[in-house]
Amino acid sequence: MGLHRYRYYDLVMAAFVTVLVCSNLIGPAKVASLEVFGTPFVFGAGVLFFPLSYVFGDVLTEVYGYARARKVIWAGFAGLAFASFMSFVVVELPPAPGWDQQEIYATVFGQVPRIVFASLSAFFVGEIVNAYVMARMKIWTKGKHLWTRTIGSTIVGQAADSLIFYPVAFLGVWDASLVIQVMISNFLLKVGWEAVLTPVTYRIVGALKKAEGIDVFDYETDFTPFSLETTDDDLEPEEGEAK
C-alpha cells in the first residue's frame, strides 16, 4: 500500500489544539457554582469546554490510530506550553506610562508556575492514557461498540487528568475539601459530557472514516508516548475499498 493522503487530519488537529489552548487559558482557575435541584454544584469553569479535546482525541485515535493521535497530543502540548510562556512574558513586560490595566490584565492572563506545570502534566498523561485505552479497546472489541471505547477511555483518561491537575495545582491553596469536591465534580462532568456527545462522536467518526477510506487498528503500534513516528502499516481499508 502506498502512502495514504489524509483529507481532514490537519483540520482535526487544528480543532483539537484550539480547544485545548482556549480551555486551559480561559477557565481552569475559576470556580463556578450552579444550582442543581436547589443544591449548589461547584465545578471548575474550564470543564465546560475542555472535554471537547477528549472528543477530538477519541475521534483521532479511532479514525487515524494511536500514533497519529500521539502526534497531535504532542502538538497540543507544544501549543499549550507556548501559550503559557507567552502569557508569562506579556504579563511581566513593564506597562507603558499611562496604561493602568496591568493589574486587570495580570488577573486574567497571569499564570502561577505550579498551575502551568499541573496543567501540562495532567494534559499529557490524561490524553496519552485516553488514546492508549481507546486503541487497545478497539482491538479487544474488534472495532465494534464504539461507545464503550469513547466512554471507557474517557473515564480512565479524565481520572488520570483530574488526579494530577487539581492536587498539584491547588492543594495548599484551596481547602483540601474544595480540591476534592471540584476534582470529583469535574471528573463527573467530563465523563458526562463524553456520554452526552457520544452520538456526535459517532457521526464524526463515521463521516471521517468514509471520507478518508480508512479504519486503523493498532496491532503493531509502538505505544511509547515519547515518539512522533507514524507509518501507514496499520491502515485497514474500509469495507468495499481495495487494498
C-alpha positions in Angstrom: 0.0 0.0 0.0 1.3 3.4 -0.9 1.5 6.5 1.4 -2.1 7.4 2.4 -3.2 11.0 1.8 -5.4 12.4 4.6 -8.0 14.9 3.7 -9.1 16.1 7.2 -6.4 15.0 9.7 -4.8 18.5 9.8 -8.2 20.1 10.4 -9.0 17.8 13.3 -5.5 18.5 14.7 -6.1 22.3 14.5 -9.5 22.0 16.2 -8.0 19.9 19.0 -5.2 22.3 19.7 -7.6 25.3 19.5 -10.0 23.8 22.1 -7.1 22.8 24.3 -5.3 26.1 24.4 -8.6 28.1 24.9 -10.0 25.9 27.6 -6.7 25.9 29.5 -6.1 29.7 29.3 -9.6 30.9 30.0 -11.2 28.7 32.6 -9.2 26.4 34.9 -8.5 28.8 37.8 -12.2 29.9 38.2 -14.5 28.0 40.4 -18.1 28.3 39.3 -21.3 27.3 41.0 -24.7 26.4 39.6 -28.0 25.5 41.3 -28.9 21.9 40.5 -32.2 20.9 42.0 -31.8 23.6 44.7 -28.3 22.4 45.6 -25.1 24.3 44.7 -22.9 22.4 42.2 -19.3 23.6 42.4 -17.0 23.0 39.4 -14.0 24.4 37.6 -15.2 26.7 34.8 -12.9 25.3 32.2 -14.6 22.0 32.4 -17.4 23.2 30.2 -15.2 23.2 27.1 -12.1 21.1 27.9 -13.9 17.8 27.4 -14.2 18.6 23.8 -10.5 18.0 23.5 -11.2 14.4 24.6 -13.9 14.1 22.0 -11.4 15.1 19.3 -8.8 12.8 20.9 -11.2 9.9 20.6 -12.0 10.8 17.0 -8.3 11.0 16.2 -7.5 7.6 17.8 -10.5 5.8 16.3 -10.0 7.1 12.8 -6.3 7.7 12.4 -4.8 5.4 15.1 -2.7 5.9 18.2 0.5 7.0 16.5 -1.2 9.9 14.8 -3.2 10.8 17.9 0.0 10.8 19.8 1.5 13.3 17.3 -1.5 15.6 17.8 -1.1 15.3 21.6 2.5 16.5 21.3 1.3 19.4 19.1 -1.2 20.3 21.7 1.4 20.1 24.4 3.7 22.4 22.5 0.8 24.8 21.8 -0.2 24.9 25.4 3.4 25.4 26.6 3.9 28.3 24.2 0.7 29.9 25.2 1.7 29.7 28.8 5.2 31.1 28.1 3.7 33.9 26.0 1.2 34.8 28.8 4.1 34.9 31.3 6.2 37.2 29.1 3.4 39.6 28.2 2.2 39.9 31.8 5.8 40.6 33.0 6.5 43.3 30.5 6.6 46.7 32.2 3.4 48.6 31.4 3.7 51.8 29.4 3.2 55.1 31.4 -0.5 56.0 31.5 -1.7 52.4 30.9 -3.5 51.4 34.1 -4.8 48.0 33.1 -1.8 45.9 34.3 -3.5 44.5 37.4 -6.6 43.5 35.5 -4.5 42.0 32.7 -2.4 40.1 35.2 -5.5 38.8 36.9 -6.9 37.5 33.6 -3.7 36.1 31.9 -1.2 35.7 34.8 -0.4 32.1 35.5 1.1 30.6 38.6 4.0 28.3 37.6 2.6 25.3 39.6 -0.7 25.6 37.7 1.1 25.6 34.4 3.1 22.6 35.4 0.0 20.9 36.7 -1.9 21.6 33.5 0.8 20.4 31.2 1.4 17.3 33.2 -2.2 16.4 33.6 -3.0 17.1 29.9 -0.2 14.9 28.6 -0.8 12.0 30.9 -4.5 12.1 30.5 -4.6 12.4 26.7 -1.9 9.6 26.3 -3.8 7.3 28.6 -7.1 8.1 26.8 -5.6 7.3 23.4 -3.9 4.1 24.7 -7.1 2.8 26.2 -9.1 3.8 23.1 -6.7 2.0 20.8 -6.4 -1.1 22.9 -10.2 -1.4 23.4 -10.7 -1.1 19.6 -8.6 -4.3 19.2 -10.4 -6.0 22.1 -13.9 -5.2 20.7 -12.8 -5.8 17.1 -13.9 -2.4 16.1 -17.5 -2.8 17.4 -19.4 -0.9 20.1 -17.6 2.5 19.7 -19.5 3.9 22.7 -17.7 1.5 25.1 -14.4 2.9 23.8 -15.2 6.6 23.9 -16.7 6.4 27.4 -14.3 3.8 28.8 -11.2 5.7 27.6 -12.6 9.0 28.9 -13.2 7.5 32.3 -9.6 6.4 32.6 -8.0 9.4 30.9 -10.1 12.0 32.8 -9.4 10.2 36.1 -5.7 10.5 35.4 -6.0 14.1 34.4 -8.1 15.2 37.4 -6.0 13.2 39.9 -2.9 15.1 38.7 -4.2 18.6 37.9 -6.2 19.6 41.0 -3.9 18.3 43.8 -0.8 19.6 42.1 -2.3 23.0 41.2 -4.4 23.8 44.2 -3.6 21.6 47.2 -2.4 24.0 49.9 -4.0 27.0 48.1 -7.6 25.9 48.3 -9.0 23.9 51.3 -8.5 20.2 50.8 -12.2 19.6 50.8 -12.7 22.1 48.0 -9.9 20.5 45.9 -11.6 17.1 46.4 -15.1 18.5 45.7 -14.0 20.3 42.5 -11.9 17.3 41.3 -14.8 14.9 41.7 -17.4 17.2 40.2 -15.1 18.0 37.2 -14.5 14.3 36.6 -18.2 13.6 36.6 -18.9 16.5 34.3 -16.2 15.5 31.9 -17.4 11.9 31.7 -21.0 13.1 31.5 -20.1 15.4 28.6 -18.5 12.5 26.8 -21.6 10.4 27.2 -23.9 13.2 26.0 -21.7 13.8 23.0 -21.5 10.2 22.0 -24.0 10.5 19.1 -22.0 13.4 17.8 -18.8 11.4 18.0 -20.4 8.5 16.1 -21.4 10.9 13.3 -18.0 12.5 13.1 -16.1 9.2 13.2 -18.4 7.6 10.5 -18.1 10.6 8.2 -14.3 10.8 8.6 -13.8 7.0 8.0 -15.9 7.2 4.9 -14.1 10.4 3.6 -10.6 9.1 4.4 -11.3 5.5 3.3 -9.5 4.0 6.3 -10.1 2.2 9.6 -7.0 1.9 11.8 -6.3 -1.0 14.1 -3.1 -0.6 16.2 -1.9 -4.2 16.1 1.8 -3.4 15.5 1.9 0.1 17.0 4.7 1.1 19.4 2.7 2.6 22.2 5.6 4.6 23.7 4.4 8.2 24.4 7.8 9.6 23.5 7.7 9.4 19.8 6.4 11.3 16.8 6.8 8.4 14.3 3.9 7.3 12.2 3.6 4.8 9.5 0.8 3.5 7.2 1.4 -0.1 8.2 -1.6 -0.1 10.5 -4.1 1.0 7.9 -7.1 -1.2 7.1 -9.2 -0.2 4.1 -12.9 0.4 4.8 -15.3 -2.3 3.7 -15.6 -2.2 0.0 -12.2 -0.4 -0.5 -9.4 -2.1 -2.4 -6.1 -2.8 -0.7 
